[in-house]
Amino acid sequence: MKNHFSQEMASLKKNIQQVAELVDTQLEFAIRAMQTGNMELCKFVRSRDREIDAYDNLIQAQCENILALFQPVAGDLRFIMAALMINNQLERCGDIAVNIVQRVQKTVDNRKLLEEIGLQQLGEEARGMARDAIEAFINNNLELAEAIRARDDQVDDHCRAIFDTLIARMQAQSEWVEPGAHFIVLSRHLERLADHATNIAEEVIFLIEARIVAHQGDQKGRLPLNKPPRSNRAEESAAAGNNP
């Protein structure tokens, strides 16, 4: 029984690492497509989304089976709990990669404006956070996970600055209205990517130290009134323009 449990845990860890690496590649190509307007990269990212979804289902099933069959405790139980959360965040990062390339396809003619308003830099910042969050998980790097949480506020500030710039230009120049609307949605996707990276980092801290840091500082664990809870699928779908 012990050998069977060890095999199942090893298989789970391997699958999470594989999907993490797949998501990392998806994000790399999505950001590169945003910077270069490469439509082949856009197609490639969209074609691999189902593979991430398949891993999502597989890892959920593995976690459920391990919990039911072996009833793990202590560090093993903590790993299963963190694996479920990290798997969910990785799947959403994969969705964001697809959302980014879909928006790139609509803004390819205005690509030069991306750098002018700072979207390319924002993309690098969010992508860097996601890459480091995946590295922190794979290597159990507590220091890196802690540093990622501090970078989230910087991305939020940058996103707000881009939003203000875009609104001002859209009000002053009518030709900015259509590309500006797309750029606002794109910046929102990048902000969400940074949020998911932060969530992964928080799960890494929980995994390593058994310490819950999400919403740290809020009274009795309640969310502050001026900050929404973690993103959900409906909100991300709306941001992507997928509402009927």
C-alpha positions in Angstrom: 0.0 0.0 0.0 2.8 2.4 0.9 4.6 1.7 -2.5 1.3 2.3 -4.3 0.8 5.6 -2.5 4.3 6.7 -3.3 3.8 5.9 -7.0 0.5 7.8 -7.1 2.1 10.9 -5.5 5.1 10.7 -7.9 2.7 10.5 -10.8 0.7 13.5 -9.6 3.9 15.6 -9.1 5.1 14.7 -12.6 1.8 15.7 -14.2 1.6 19.0 -12.3 5.2 19.8 -13.4 4.3 18.9 -17.0 1.2 21.1 -17.2 3.2 23.9 -15.5 5.8 23.7 -18.2 3.2 23.6 -20.9 1.4 26.7 -19.4 4.8 28.5 -19.2 5.4 27.9 -22.9 1.9 29.0 -23.8 2.4 32.3 -21.9 5.8 32.8 -23.5 4.4 32.4 -27.0 1.3 34.6 -26.2 3.4 37.5 -24.9 5.8 37.1 -27.9 2.7 37.1 -30.2 1.6 40.3 -28.5 5.0 41.9 -29.1 5.5 40.8 -32.7 2.0 40.3 -34.1 3.0 36.8 -35.2 -0.2 35.1 -36.2 1.4 31.6 -36.3 2.2 31.9 -32.6 -1.5 32.9 -32.0 -2.7 29.7 -33.8 -0.2 27.6 -31.9 -1.3 28.8 -28.5 -5.0 28.2 -29.4 -4.2 24.7 -30.6 -2.7 23.6 -27.3 -5.4 24.8 -25.0 -7.2 21.5 -25.0 -4.1 19.7 -23.8 -4.0 21.9 -20.7 -7.7 21.2 -20.1 -7.0 17.5 -20.3 -4.3 17.8 -17.7 -6.7 19.8 -15.5 -9.2 17.0 -15.5 -6.5 14.3 -15.0 -4.9 16.1 -12.0 -8.3 16.7 -10.4 -9.1 13.0 -10.7 -5.7 12.0 -9.4 -6.1 14.2 -6.3 -9.6 12.8 -5.6 -8.4 9.2 -5.9 -5.5 9.8 -3.6 -7.7 11.4 -1.0 -10.3 8.6 -1.2 -7.9 5.7 -1.3 -5.0 6.7 1.0 -6.4 9.5 3.3 -3.1 11.3 3.4 -2.1 13.5 6.4 0.3 16.3 7.3 2.6 17.2 4.5 1.1 14.8 2.0 -2.3 16.2 2.6 -1.0 19.7 2.3 0.5 18.8 -1.0 -2.8 17.5 -2.4 -4.6 20.6 -1.3 -2.0 22.9 -2.8 -1.9 20.7 -6.0 -5.7 21.2 -6.5 -5.4 25.0 -6.1 -2.3 25.3 -8.3 -3.7 23.1 -11.0 -6.8 25.4 -11.1 -4.6 28.5 -11.3 -2.5 27.0 -14.1 -5.6 26.1 -16.1 -6.8 29.7 -15.8 -3.3 31.0 -16.9 -3.7 28.8 -20.0 -7.1 30.4 -20.7 -5.5 33.8 -20.4 -2.9 32.9 -22.9 -5.7 32.1 -25.3 -7.5 35.3 -24.5 -4.3 37.3 -25.1 -3.7 35.9 -28.6 -7.4 36.4 -29.5 -7.0 40.0 -28.6 -3.7 40.2 -30.5 -5.5 39.1 -33.7 -7.8 42.0 -33.3 -5.1 44.6 -32.7 -2.3 43.5 -35.1 -2.7 46.7 -37.2 -2.1 48.8 -34.0 0.8 46.8 -32.6 3.2 49.8 -32.6 0.9 51.5 -30.1 1.4 48.7 -27.6 4.9 49.8 -26.7 3.9 53.5 -26.7 1.4 53.0 -23.9 3.4 50.5 -21.9 1.5 47.3 -22.7 4.6 45.4 -23.8 6.3 46.2 -20.5 3.2 45.2 -18.6 3.2 41.9 -20.5 6.8 41.2 -19.5 6.0 42.0 -15.9 3.0 39.7 -15.7 4.7 36.9 -17.7 7.8 37.2 -15.4 5.6 36.7 -12.4 3.9 33.6 -13.8 7.3 32.1 -14.9 8.7 32.7 -11.4 5.6 31.3 -9.7 6.0 28.1 -11.7 9.7 27.9 -10.9 8.9 28.5 -7.2 6.5 25.6 -7.2 8.7 23.2 -9.1 11.8 24.0 -6.9 10.0 24.6 -3.6 11.5 28.1 -3.5 10.0 29.9 -0.6 12.0 33.1 -1.1 10.9 33.4 -4.7 7.3 32.8 -3.8 7.4 35.6 -1.2 8.9 38.0 -3.7 6.2 37.4 -6.2 3.5 38.6 -3.8 5.3 41.9 -3.5 5.4 42.4 -7.3 1.6 42.1 -7.7 1.0 45.7 -6.5 3.5 47.0 -9.0 1.6 45.3 -11.8 -1.7 46.7 -10.5 -0.2 50.2 -10.4 1.1 49.9 -14.0 -2.3 48.6 -15.2 -4.1 51.6 -13.7 -1.6 54.0 -15.3 -2.2 52.4 -18.7 -6.0 52.6 -18.2 -5.8 56.3 -17.4 -3.6 56.9 -20.4 -5.9 55.0 -22.7 -9.1 56.8 -21.4 -7.4 60.2 -21.9 -6.4 59.4 -25.5 -9.8 57.9 -26.4 -11.5 61.1 -25.2 -9.1 63.3 -27.1 -8.8 61.3 -30.4 -11.7 59.3 -31.9 -9.3 57.1 -33.8 -8.1 55.7 -30.5 -11.5 54.5 -29.4 -11.5 51.0 -31.1 -7.8 50.1 -30.4 -8.1 51.6 -27.0 -11.0 49.4 -26.0 -9.0 46.3 -27.1 -6.0 47.5 -25.2 -8.0 48.0 -22.0 -9.2 44.4 -22.2 -5.7 43.2 -23.0 -4.3 45.0 -20.0 -7.0 43.4 -17.9 -5.9 39.9 -19.0 -2.3 40.7 -18.1 -3.4 42.0 -14.6 -5.4 38.7 -14.1 -2.3 36.7 -15.1 -0.3 38.5 -12.4 -3.2 37.7 -9.9 -3.0 34.0 -10.8 0.8 34.0 -10.4 0.3 35.5 -6.9 -2.2 32.9 -6.1 0.2 30.1 -7.1 2.9 31.8 -5.0 0.6 31.8 -2.0 -0.1 28.1 -2.4 3.7 27.4 -2.6 4.1 29.2 0.7 1.3 27.1 2.2 2.9 23.9 0.8 6.3 24.7 2.3 5.4 26.3 5.6 1.8 25.3 6.3 1.1 29.0 6.5 -1.9 30.7 4.9 -1.0 34.1 3.5 -3.9 34.8 1.2 -5.7 37.9 2.4 -3.1 38.3 5.1 -3.8 41.3 7.3 -7.6 41.2 6.8 -9.6 41.1 10.0 -10.8 37.6 10.8 -9.9 36.4 7.3 -12.6 38.6 5.7 -11.9 40.2 2.3 -11.5 44.0 2.4 -14.6 45.8 1.1 -12.7 47.7 -1.6 -11.1 44.6 -3.1 -12.9 41.8 -5.0 -12.3 38.1 -4.4 -10.1 36.0 -6.7 -11.1 36.1 -10.3 -13.7 33.6 -11.6 -14.4 32.2 -15.0 -17.5 34.4 -15.6 -15.5 37.5 -15.0 -12.6 36.4 -17.2 -15.0 35.4 -19.9 -16.6 38.8 -19.8 -13.2 40.5 -20.0 -12.5 38.3 -23.1 -15.7 39.6 -24.8 -17.3 36.2 -24.7 -20.6 37.2 -23.2 -23.6 36.5 -25.5 
